[in-house]
Amino acid sequence: MRNGKPKQNKYNKPTTGQSLSGRPTSGRANSSHSREKGLEKPVRTGPVKQANSFMDELKNDLMAFFQINDDRSFTQEQILDHFDANDRRMKLIMNGLIGELVEEGTLIRQTDGSYRADADANLIEGVVDHVNARFAFVIPDTATGIRGDRNDDIWVSTDDLGGAVDGDRVRVIRFTDSRNRGRRIEGKVANVVERGRSELVGRIEVWPTYGFVIPDSKKIYEDIFIPQEKLGGAKDGEKVIVRLTKYPAPNSHKQQFEGEVITVLGVAGQNTTEMHAILAEFGLPIHFPEDVEQEAESIPTQIGEKELANRRDMREVTTFTIDPIDAKDFDDALSVQLLPNGNYEIGVHIADVTYYVRPGSKLEAEAYKRATSVYLVDRVVPMLPEKLSNGLCSLRPNEDKLTFSAVFELTPNAQIVNEWFGRTAIHSNRRFAYEEAQDILNNNSGDYLEELRLLNELAYKLRDERFKNGAINFETPEVRFRLDENGVPLAVYPKIRQDTNKLIEEFMLLANKQVAEFVHSLSKRNKNREENVMVYRIHEGPAEDKLRSFSEFARRLGYKLNVDEGQLSSSMNRFMESIEGKPEANMLQQLAVRTMSKARYSTEDIGHFGLAFRRYSHFTSPIRRYPDMMAHRLLQHYLDKGKPVDHDEYEEKCKHSSERERMAAEAERASIKYKQVEFMSRMAPDQVFEGVISGVTEFGFFVEITENNCEGLVRMQDLTDDYYEFDRDNYRIVGQRHKKMYTFGDPVVVRVKETNLARRSMDFALVSDKADRRPSDLSRSESSRNSRSGNARTRSSGGQSGRSDRKRDPAPKGENRRGGRGRH
């Protein structure tokens, strides 16, 4: 053959149950299997449709053969030979299909008459999510810039990443008919478009002539080699930031890195070192550049009389702030006064950050770059320097402050009669902590009792109206830590939300909603009623299939959830009430939230599903969120009768802000997990804890401790009383002999077996349980069904270990897949 022997594949053999002439066969003729590709470029041809006939199947198989052997070309005779197309009819069919693929642009006919796959016709761009040492997913780009349906993610073996690593932007070849087989869409990386990370954080091991850095990231599976001359003075056991100088080679099966130490963070295990390491791991800044700090320090602290004259002066109106007890910045305040007509004027006053942070300044550039403050367990990494965040823009008591306000006239029934938006000056009379204000309400005694009582009553009415209109009451639990002076966690406890927390939340929601509606209402004065561009906080409705899966899961635990259109909101709220106080409540609340879409920023006016608001913006926290700064500027622009601004510019800023918010949230979760693991590592080896099963996988089950929400893994290999089988359909593992079951929500008692601070993970040992037995009359049929659906059978003495146990692997190449090149 001119191009050598093609890679071994299934496409020269009959399809299951079908010969190439269309006659039934007795089964598969070859046990090696291919990965297959799914979508052609839209400009060339439409997406591959599900194969509804033998011709469709054969065409998909033919294209997959070329894609797998995309580095070669084949003559027509070679193709017919590979597919055992010997009779005249099959030759005509194959020649016709080759012609169709050429016309569609997915095959190219070369000058010598041979054919090859068009490398550009089936390439999709996306970002690598390396979830397991053996495989990754490529997340295709979407129009919104956020992750789409996970069913569209493309499975790629680590062998076929072509030198790409987690976070890289790549072009991936997507094999044609994997979707048609009911399997994951599969592919291989063609080339790396852009490296996602140039720096990594990890712990260094120093040897006489070189070093290795063990990455903190759970998605980097090989250590980083450091030449002796590039150790940067790092000592053995320190946490460092490494700049990558060499990435894995495209044709290498091992992900070998080389780098140089650029920053020594400190001794691994020390609090400040680990918090800085988390920030660096997620690409978040630790310090402000010196020129940004200098620009902040140069801002005058005095408010000029001329500026006060240009604002609505509300310094004489009763005003106060209510914030967490440990808050350093106060970016919102409420004012209250009774009007002669019996209504109430409630002012929502927000720090006027954009008065101090001007477009084109270094402060503006840094605020946009950060886009959000980051809240770790023991510290805040602010979006703005301290001079602004804790000084000029913080609405501290007994100081005149510049604010941007939404002022509402409300009836005693919390109906809006009038509203006003604009720049103001206020003077806060009092700073409350949530707990302090709550005590005043509970005891009917204290400062500003009547004002607090009035605001609380109005907040209840606003909240009732929201829920009546379809808002969903998601209140996922949060944890708080009590730390010593060195940052060591002494206690972990759930954060309790009381009326004062909800009071502030309700008036912030009101301001955010009404600002968005007001900007929209001003569009009617534009030429041709052109829509005013605004930064919205949007939240799409959930996917129906996810809802129904969750509803079925809840039903198996004894809860009812109606997900039909028009019933979801009220049913979800009843569901949340029904699980309150139950051991499995936290787990179910988190699962319910995960069925929903993620809220994000956009200029597209599509509303907020969870809050049941037609329009919603973020206006109330400009000290810590860049989108709020954009909302302030846009609101003032339209108050000044400005025309609609450039849509694309603001949409790009919205996408950037959403991405930075996601990274900040991941860093915050990482710091919480680290402190939870650190806290549990200090427990006595024989101390036991009550918990509930919060997740079930093929390698064990996760347990959440009831008293502190810390979560760890009971590994399958540690369940030595039976051979256990993972029943994916029913969210449980089942013992083969004794039919013992472990499933979501089951109460158990555990002790800490092992903690790994570097990995932020814990293993538990099972002490006791109240596990049920599966009825014997169901065991045979269910075992048969589970075997057919690919459930994993795991011997208790084996199990999974190491980094590869984080997600369930699809079948490796060469197993349980039709067609070509198979490597185990």
N, C-alpha and C positions, 0 to 999 in steps of 0.2 A: 504494500500500500504506500502511496506517495507520502502520506503524513504519518505513517506508523500506525500501530495498533491503537484503536480508540479505547478510552477508559471503559472498563467492564460495566455493563448495565443491563437492565431488564428489557430494553426496547428491541432487542433482537429475538425476544421470546414471546410466546402467546400471552395475552392478558388473562388474568384469572377468569375462568369460566367462559373464555372466548378465544377461539383461534383467530389467526389473521384473516381467515376466510369467512369469519363470522360464525363458525360452528362452535357449540359448547365443548369445553375440555374438562378434564378431571381435576384441574387445579393449577397452582403455580408451577412453572417449569424451572424456575431459578430462584434461589433464596436471597440473592443480592438485590439491594434496593437503591433507588435514587432519591435525590432531593429535587424539587420541581419548582418552576417559576410561575408567577401569577399574573402580572399586569404589564401590558406593553405601554409605551409612552402614549399619552392621549393624542398627541399630534400625529402619531403614526396610525394608531388603531385603537379601538375601544378596549375595555377590560375583557379578559378572557371570561367567557360565559361558562356556566356549569355544563359539563359534558352530558348531554341528554341522549346521545346516540353513540353507536360504535364509531362513526366517522369523527365525531367530536373527540372521543377518547383517543383515537389513533392520531389525530392531528396534534393533540396536546402531548402525547408520547413522543411524537416525531420532533416537536419543538424542544421538548425537554432534553432529548438526545443531543441536539445541537448546542443547547445552552450548557450542558455539563461538559461537553467537549468543545468549548468555545474558542480554544486556542488552535483549532485545526479546521481544515476544510475537507469535504468529502464529495466524491463523484456520485452521480445518480446510481451507478452500479454498486458502489460500496454501500450506499444507504439501503438499497434493496436487499443486498446480501446480509447486512446486519439485522434486518427485520424479517429475514427468512421469507421474503415476498417472492415466491417462485412461480406461482401460476399467473396467467395473463391478466386475470381480473384484478388481483392484488397489485400487480405492477402498475396498471392504469390508475388505480385508486391512489397509490403512493405518489405517482408522478403528478396527479392532480392536486394533492395536498401540498406537495413541494411548491407547485406553481402558486397556490393560494398564499402560502407563507412569504413567497417572494413579492407578490403583489401588495401584501400588507406591510412589507418593509421589515419584517422580523428575520428574514433570510436574505442573504446577498449572493447573487450569482456572479462568480468571478470570471475573469477573461479566459481562463482555461476550461471553463464549463463546470467547475466544482462549486460547491455551496458551503457557506459558513454562516454562523449566527451573527447578526448585526449587534455589536457590543453596545451601541447606544440606544437600541430600540427597547430594551427592557431594563434600563437602569433607573433606580429610584433613589432619591437623596433622603438621608435621615441621620439620626444620631444613635450611636452605639450605647446600649444598656447591657453591660457585661454582668449578667446576674449570677453566673455560675462558672466555675473554672473550665467546664467543658463546652459551654455554649453561651451565646449572647442573643439579644434581640436588637434589631435595628428599628427604631421608631420613625416611621415615615413623616416627612413634613406635612402639616395640615394648613388649611387656609387661615385658621385662627392662631397658628403658632404654638398651640398647646397639644399635648398628647391626645390622639384620637382614641377610637375603640381599640383595645388591646388585641382584638382578633386580627387587626390589620398589621400588627407588629410582625417583623420578618425574622424567623429563627435562623441563626447562623452558627455553625460549629466553630469552635475556637480555631480549628485547623484552617478554616476558610475566612478568617478575619483579615487576612492580607496585611498584617502589621498594625491593624487598627486596635485601639484600646478604648476602655470606657470613656464616654464623653466626646469621642471624635465624631466629626461630621464626615460621612462616607457616601459613596455611590455604591449601591448594592444591586446585583443581578437577582431578580426574583424568579424562581422556577415556576413553570407554567401552571401545572394542574394540582398543586398540593391542596389548594382550597377545595377543589372538586372532590378530593378524597376524604373530606371531613377532618383534615389534619391541619396543623399549623402551617402557615405560609412559610416557605423556606427559601434560602438564597445563599449567596456568597458575596463578599466585599470585592468590588472591582478596583477601587482606589480610595485613598484617604483624601478628602477635599480640604479639611482643616482640622488641626489638632485641637482637641477640646481642653487640654490642660498642658501647661508647660512646667508646672510645679506640683510636687507631692509632699505630703507630711508623713513622717514615720520615725521609728526608733532605730538608731544606728548601732551596728555592731562593728567595732574597730579591730582590725587584725594588723599584724606588723607591716604589711605592705599594701593594704587596701582596706575597704570597708564595704558593708552591705547595709542598706536601709530597708527595714521591714515596713511597708506602707500601712498607715492607719486605715486607708480606704478598703472597704470590704469588697470592692470591685476591681482591685488590682491584685493579681494572683502570683506575681513573681517579685522577688526582692530586686532592689536597684543596686547595681555594682557601682562603687565609688573608687576611682583611682586614688592612690596615696596623696598625690599632689593636689587633689580636689576635696580633701576632707574638711577643709575650712576650720581647722582647730577643734572639731567636734570630738568629744570623748565618748567612750563606750557607754551605752545606756542612755544617752541624751536624745531628746526629741529635736528633730531638725526639719527644715524646709529644704527640699532638693529641687534644683532646676534640672530638668531632663535634657540631656545632650544627645542621647541616642535612643531611638524607639525600636520596637521589634521589627525585624526585617520582614518584608512582604511574603517571602517564601518560607519563613521559619514557623515551625510548629510550637516553639516555645516563645513566650513573651519576655524577651530579654531586654532589660533597660540598662542604661548607663547615665550617670548624672554627677552633679557637683553640689556640695553643700553651700547654700547661700545665707542661711540664717540658723543659728543655734537657739532654740526656744528655751532650753533648760533641761533639768533632770526629769526624765519620764516619771509620771506618777504624782508630781507636785501640781497643786491646783492651778496656779497661774499658767504653768507650762501646758497643761492639758486643755484649758479653756482657749489659750492662744492656738494650740494645735487644731482644735475644732474649727475655729475661725479660718485658719489657713487652709484646712482640708476642703472647706466649701468656698474658697476664694473670696472670703470676706475680710475687710481691712481691720487692722488692729489699731493703727494710729492715723491721725490726720497729717497730711503733708504740712510742712512748716509754713509755706506761703498761704495756705488756707487758714491756719491758725492766726497768722499775722493779720490777714484781711479781717477776720472776725474781731480781733482785738482792737482794730482801728475804728470800729463802728461807735459813734457817740452813744452814751447811755442816757442823756437827757432828751426829753421829748419837747420839741419846740412849740411855742404858742401858735405859730402859723399852722403847724400840722394839726394841732388840736382844733383849730378853728374850721378845718376842712372836714371834720368828723362829727358824727352825732355824739354828743357828750352824755354818757350814761353813768358818770362817776358817782352821782348821788343816789342811784337806785341800789337797793339791797342786792348784793351779789356775793356768791361764795363758790368755792371749788370743793368737789368730793372725789378723792382719789385713793389708790392703795396706800397703806400706811408707810411703805418704803419708797414711794414715788419721789423722784427728783425733779421731774418737769411736770408742770400743770398747764396743759394746752387747751382746756375747756373750762368754762365757768357758767353758772346759771344765775340769772337775775329774776326777781319776782316783785310784782307790785299789783295791788288791787285797783281796778279802774272804776270810775264813777258809775258806769252802767252795770256793775256787778260782774263783769268779765275780768279775766286775769291777763296781764301782759307778762309773758315768759320770754326772756332773752337767752339765746344760746350763743355764747361769746367764745370765739376761737382765736387763739394767738395769731396776730397778723404777721406771719413769717415772711410773706413776700414783700412787705414794706422794707425789710432789712436785707433779704436775699434777692438781689436784682439780676435779671437776665444778663449774661455775658460776664458775670463775676466768677472768681475762683470758687466762691462758696456755692454758687449755682451749679457749676460743673461737678463739684464733689457731691452735692446733694443728689443730683441726677445719677451719678455713677453708683452711689450707694443705694438710693431709691427707698431705703427703709432703715429704721433702727433695728438692731438685733438684740433680743432679750435672752441671754443665757441665764443659767440658774443663779449665778453669783454676781452678774454685772450686766450693764447695758452698753452696747456699742452704738452710740447715737449717730443719726444721719447728719446732724449739725454739731459744730463745736460747742463746748460747754458754755462759752460766753453767750451763745444764743439759746441753746436748749435748756439750760438751767438758770439763765440770767434774763437777758432782754425779752425773750419770747415766753418765759414761764410766768403764768398769771399768779404770782406770789401775793399773799395777803398784804394789805396796807401799802400797796404801791400802785401808782397810775400805770396802766398798760394800754398798748394799742391792740385793737382786736378787729376781727371781721365777724359780723354778727348776723344771725337770723332771729328776728323778733316777731313773736306770734301773739295775737289776741285770741285767747281761747275762752269758750264758754265753760260754765261749771261741768258740762258733759264732755269736755275736751274736744269740742268742734272748733275748727279754725274759722275765725271771722275775718281777720285781716292778717297780713304778713308784710314784713319789711326786711330788705337785705342791704347791707352796706357796711362801710368802715365806721368804727366807733372807738371811744375811749372809755375804759371802765376802771373801777377801783374795788378790788376784792376785799370784802369785810372779814372773811373768815376762811380758813383752810380746814376742811374736815377730812379725816380718814373714813373709809367706808364703815368700819366697825364703830367709830365714834358717833357718826350720824345715825347708825342703826340703834345704838344704845339710847339715843335721845328719843327716837320713835318708840322704842320698846317701853321706855320708862315714862313717856309723856312729860319729859322735863329736860331743859337744856337750851342752849343758844339756838335761836331761829326755829323753835319748835313748830310754830304755825306755818312758816314757809316750807319747812321739810314735810310736814303733814300734807299740805296742799299739793306739793309736787308729787308726793307718793300717790295721792288719790288720782291725780290727773294721769300719772304714768300707768296705773292699773287700767284706767279707761282706754288709754291709747293702746295698751297691750291687748285688751279684750277685743278692740276693733280690728287689730291686726290679725288675730287668730280667727275672727269671724270672717275675714276676707280671704283666708286660706293660708296664712303663715304657718310654718311648721316649727314646733318647739324643740329644736336640737340643743340640748344642754349637756355636752360631753364633759365628763369630769376632768379637772386639772389637778396636778399635784404641786405642792409647795414643799420647800425644804427649810429646816432650821440648821444653819451652818455655824461652826465655831470660827474663831478669828483667822484660822488657816484655810477656811473653805471646806473643812471636813464635815460631811452631813451627819448631824446628830439625830435628826428625825425626818420622816417623810409622812405627809398627811394630805388628804384631799382638800382642795380649795372650796370653800363654801360660798355660794352666791346667795346673798340676802336681798331684801327689798331695795336697799340703797344702791347696790350694784345694778339692779334692774331699772331703777329710777333713772340713773344717769344714762344707761343704755337706751332707754326709750326716747329720751329727748335728743340724743345724738342721732338715732334713727329718724326721728321726725325732721331734724334739720337737714340731714343728708337727702332724704326723700324730697323735701320741699324745694331745696336748691336745684335739684335735677328737674323737677317739674317747672320751676320758675324759668330756668334757662330755655327749656322747650317752649314755654308759653310766649317768650319774646321772639320766637321764630316767625310769628305771624306778621311782624312788621317788616320782615326782609322782603326784598324783591323776589317775586315768584314764590314767596313763602319758603325760601330755601332754609333747610334745617340748620340750626346753630350746632356747630361741633362742640361736644362736651365730653369730659372724661366720666364714664359711667362705671359703676361696679355692677357687673352682670353675673347672672347665675342661671344657666340653662336647666331645663327640666331633666329628670333622670331618664336613662334608657329603660324602655319597658322590660327588656329581657332581664336586666339586672334587678329591677324591682320584683319581678315575678320569682326570680331565684331566691331573693331575700325573703319574700313572703312565704315561699314554700319552706325555707329553712326555719323561719319563725313558727310556722304551723307545726313542724315536727317537734318543736320545743314546747308546744301547747299554747302558742299565742296566735291571735287572729289579726291579719293585716289585709285590708281591702285596697288593692292598688289600681282599681278601675278609675278611669278618668272622671274627675269630679268628686271622687271619694277619698283620694289619697291623703289630702291634708288633714281632714278630720280623723280619718282612720289612723294615720301616723301619730297624731297627737294622743289619741286614745291608747295606742300601742305604747307610747312613751310613758303614759301614766300607769299602764298596767305592769310595766317592768320596774317601776320605781321601788327601790329598796330590796330588789331581788338580787341574789348573788351574781347572776349572769347579766345584770343591767348594764354594767360598763361595757362588757363585750358586745352586747346587742346594740347599744348606742353607737359604738364605733363602727360596727358593721353597717348600720343604717346610714350613717354619714357617708361611708364609702360607696354606697349605691348611688349617691348624688354626684352631680357634676361638681367640679371645683369652681368656686367663684374667681373671677379675674377682672382685669381692667380692660375696657374697650371703648371706642367711640361709637360702636354699634348699639343702638337703643333697643335692646331686646328684653329688658326688665330683669327682676330678681325673683326667681322661683321660690326660694326658701323663705323670703320675707313677704312674698305676695305683693311686691311693689311694682307698679307699671314702669316707674323710672326710679333710679337710685344712684347716688354718687357718693364719693368720699370727700367730705368737706371739713370734718371735725378734728383731724389730727395732723396738721401740717408740720409740726415739730418732728414727727417720726415717720411720715409717709409722703413721698414725693407726689403721688397722684393728687393728694389734697392741695398741695401747692399749685398744681396745674388747675384744679377746680377753682381755687381762689382767683387766679389770674384770669381765667375765662369768664367767671362771673363778673368781675370788675370790667372786663373788656365789653361785655354785653350791656352792663349797666351804663357804660359810657357810649352806648349806641354803636358799638363796633360791628363790623360785618363778620360772617362766619370765617373762621380761621382755616388753615390748611389741614384737611382731614388726615392725609397720609403721615404728616409729621407727628401728629398727636397719637395716631394709631401705633406708630413705631415706639413712641415713648410709653404707651400703655403696655405693649408686649414686653419691653425691657423691665418695666416696673413689676409686672406679673412674675417674670422669671426671677428677679431679685427677691421678691417676696417668697417664692418657693424655696430658694436657697437659704434664706434666713430661717424659714420654718424648719427646714431639715437640720440646720445647725442648732436651733433651739431644742429640737427633739433629741439630737445627739448629746447635748449637754445634760438633759434630763436623764437620759438612759445611762450616761456615765456616772452621774451622781447616785442613781438607783443601784447600779452595780457596786459602786464604792460603798454605799451604805450596807448592802447585803453582805459584802465581803467581810464586814466587821462582826457579823453574827457568830455566835457560838456554834461549833460544828454539829451539836446535837439539838439545836433549837428547831422547833417545828412550826409550820405556818399553815393556816387554813387558806385555801384558794379555790378557784374554779378554772376549769379547762377553757382557755380562750382561743385555742386554735388547734387544729389537727392536721398533720402532714404525714407523708409516707415514712418519715424518719422519727416520728414521735409526736408528742402533743405539748403545747405551751400552756403554762399555768400562770394565772394572775393572782397574786396574793391579795386577799380581800382588804386587809388593813392599810396597805400602802400602795397598791396598784403596781408593784414591781412584778415584772414578768420574766419567766425563765422556761427552759426546755427540759422536759422529761424525755430522754432519748429511748427509742424503741429497743436499742441494744441493752438497756438497763431493765427492761421488763422480762425477767428471766423465767416467769411461771408458765409461758406458753409461746407458741409461734403466732405472731400477730399479722393481720392482713389489713391494709388500708382500704376502707370502703369510702371511696371518693363521693359517690352519689349521696351517701347518708351522713357525711361529715363525722366519721368515726373510725376507730380501729377495732378490730374484732379478733379475739383469740380463736385459733382454729379448733383446738380440742375442747376447751371449756366454754367457748362462746361468750367470754367476758368482753364487755364493750366499754370503750372510753369515747365520750362525745362532748361536743360543745356544752358548756354550762354545768357539767358534772362537778360536784364538790369533791375535793381531794385534800389530803394533808401531805405536805412536802417539807423537805429540809434542803439547805443549800449544799450541793455537791461540789461545785466548782464555779469560780468567777473569773472572768477574763476582762480586765480593765482595758487592755489594748484594743480588744474587739467589742467592748461594751456589750458583753453577753454573759448569761448565767445558765448553768445546768442545775436542775433540781433532781433530787432522788425522791421517789414516791414512797411515802411512809404508810399511808392507808387511803382507802377510797370506799365509795358506795356504788361501785360499778354494777350495772345490770348484766343479766345474761340474755343473749339473743334467743328467742324461741326456737326450739330445735326444728320445728316444721318449716321454718323460713330459712334455715341455715343452708340447706342444699341449693335451693333455687337462687338465693341471694348470692351465694358463693359462685355459682355458675354464671350469674349475670355479671357480677363484679369482675370475674376472670375475663369474660368476653369484652368488657368495656375498658380493660387495660389497667385495672387496679393493681397496685404494687403489693406483692407478698414479701414480707421481710422477716427473716429469722431473728428472733429476739437477741441471739448472741452475736448477730452481725451488725445491722444498722448502718447508719451513715455517720460520717465524722468529717471534721475540717470545714473548709470554706464551701465545699460543694453541697452542703445540706440546706442551703437557704431557700431554694425553690425546687419544685419537682421537675426533673428532667423530662423533656420529650424523648421518645425512643431515639437512640443514637442512629447515625447513618448506617445503613445496612440492615436495620431491623424494623419490621412493621411498616415499611414504606415501599411503594411500588417503584420499580425501575432502577436505573443505572448505578453509577459509581458508588460502591459501598465500602467504607472503611469502618472497622469496629474501634 
